[in-house]
Amino acid sequence: MRLEPQDVHLNEKIESFDYRGRRITNFEMEGSALAGLAALMGHRAATICTIIAQRVALDACTDYKPFVRRMIATALDKLASLD
């Protein structure tokens, strides 16, 4: 079973979005579901991603492990400094 999307042009809107030169480079649906569930339970959640592919451009980084390691280290440093 598959529901029809609420907005059939959502991908095009995301790809063309620009705010002061800032573009959306990642649209991660599972993370938004986790954040929504956390909010319903009175918690806060975040998703931290390393972008390794550009689906629209059909381009992917095959040597992504150093970038993932750096993302993990950066995220842990930031989490450790939270109040």
Summary of the structure (lengths in Angstrom):
residues: 83
radius of gyration: 15.9
end to end distance: 43.7
largest distance: 44.1
contacts: 129
relative contact order: 0.09
helix: 42%
strand: 7%
